[in-house]
Amino acid sequence: MSDWLRIKDRDRDDPGWKQKGYQAANEAQKNIRMELAKDDTDKLVEKMGEYNAQRFLSSGVAGIPPSQTYNVKCLHAHVADHLCRCSSSTDETTRKEDEEGNVVGLQALKILEQRGVEIHGNAVCWQQCNANRERLETDWSYTPKKNRQKLRATRSRRSEEKNHDESIT
């Protein structure tokens, strides 16, 4: 997605619209964060220190520093930002979305939709998010592979460390 952001669209009146939209999304997140924390700034400074509190408050989507203008990370955060701040339409005729929403989040939604993913949800996707409901064996569920891989790697590393420590003693 970082590469997509860098490519200028020659067929648009403003070839830098993606970069401007990315910066606008980061600015919007910064403003939202500052508004939400305005009454708790002292608590933030107390817990994080002045420098870290200011970095936190001035960061964009998923904590991206303002100086990183082409570094896209955490696509799920960009999608969430887009969905929370405007409709989830991916209609090409809706150019206003490009300006008001999150251009990276919108592009990710377009790619998912092209792959056949139901971006507006389906009859069972809510089961993943509803923590107040008893889970049934027939429920739909998503287990991130990335996290399982991390857990396996951590268990394996700890096991190796334990075996190494035991061999030393």
N, C-alpha and C positions, 0 to 999 in steps of 0.2 A: 504494500500500500504506500510505503514511502516513495517507491519508484513512480507509482501512479501520480502521486502528489507533485513530483518534480517535473513531469511531462507537461509542457504547455499545450493547450488546445488552440491550434491555429484557426479552427473553424468558428471560434467564439469571438465576440466583439472584444472581450477582455481575456487574453490568453492566460493571465495570472489569477483567474477567478478561483481556482482550487486553493492556491496558497492563501489568498485573502479569506476564503471561507474557513480554512483550517485555523488561521490566526483569529478569526472572529469567534469560532467555537471555543478556542482556548481562552479568549478574553471573556466570553460569556461564563465559562466555568469559574474563572477567577472572580468575576463579579458575584456570581451565585454564592461561592464559598465565603467571600468577604461579607456579604449580606447576612448569611446564616451565622457567621461567627462574630458579628459586630459587637454583640453584648458580652462575648466571652473572650475577647482578645487578651485580656489580662491573664486569664486561666491558661490560654495557649502559650503565652510567653513564659508563664511560671513552669509549665510542664515541659516545654520544648526549648526554651531559651529564645532570646530576641531574634537571632539569625534564622534559626529553623522555623520559628513561627512565621516570619516574613516570607521565607521561601515557600512554606505551605500555603499561605494566603495568596501569594502571587502566581502560583502554578496553575496550569491549565488542565485539560482532560487527563485523567489518570496520573496527575502529578507532574506532567511534563513541564520543565522549566521554560520560561518565555524565550530564552536564547536558542532553544532547539526548534527551529522553524520548519524542518523537514523530517523530523524523527517521529514517525507514527508508531505508537505502541498501544497495546491493549485495545484491539478492535472492538471487543465487547463493550468497553467503556464509551467508545465513539458511537456505537449503535445505540446504547442506552441514552446517551446525551441527545442524539437525534430524535429518538422516540419520545423522550420526555419534553423536548422543547418544541416539537412540531408534529404534524401527522406522519404516519409511516408510509405515505404514498411514495412509490418509486416511478410514477408516471413521468415520462420524459418531458411532457408539456408543462410540468409543474416546476418551472425554473425558479420561482420564488423560494422553493425549498432549498435550492442551492445556496441562497443568500441567508436565509433565516435559520436553517438547521445546521447539522454537522455534515459537511461534504464527505468526510471520510466514512462516517456512519451510514450516510445515504448510499455511497458507492458500495460499501460492504453489503447492505441490504439488497441492492440491485444484483450483485454477484450471487448471493444466496438464492434470490428469486429465480435467476437464470438457471441455477442448478436444481430447481424444483422444490426448494425449501419453502414451506408455508410461512411466510414472514408475518402474517397477521394472526398466527396461531392456528390451532385446530381443536378438535373436540376433546383431546386428552392432554394437551401440553400443560394445562393448569395444574395437573397432578404433581408436577415437579416442584412447583412453587408453594403449594399449600401445605404448610407444616402442621396445621391444626387438624389434619385429617388422617385417619388410620390408613396406613398403606396396605393395599391388597396386592397379592402376588400378580394379578393381572394388570396392575397400574403400569403406565408408561414411566420410565425412569431413564435418566441420563447420568452416566458416571464418566467424568472426564478422564480420558486416557492419560493426559499429561500428568494429572495429580497421582493416578495409580502408579505411573512409571516413577515419579518422584518418591512415592512411598516405598516401592520395591527397592529402588536404588539406596534409599536411606537405610532400610532394613538390612540389605546386603552389606553396606558399608559398616554398619554397626556390628553385624555378625563377624565380619572380617577383623574389625578392630578388637572385638572380644576374643576371638581365636588367637590373634596376635599377642594380646596382653597375657592370655593364659599360657601361651607357649614360652613367654619370657620368664614367668614365675615358676 
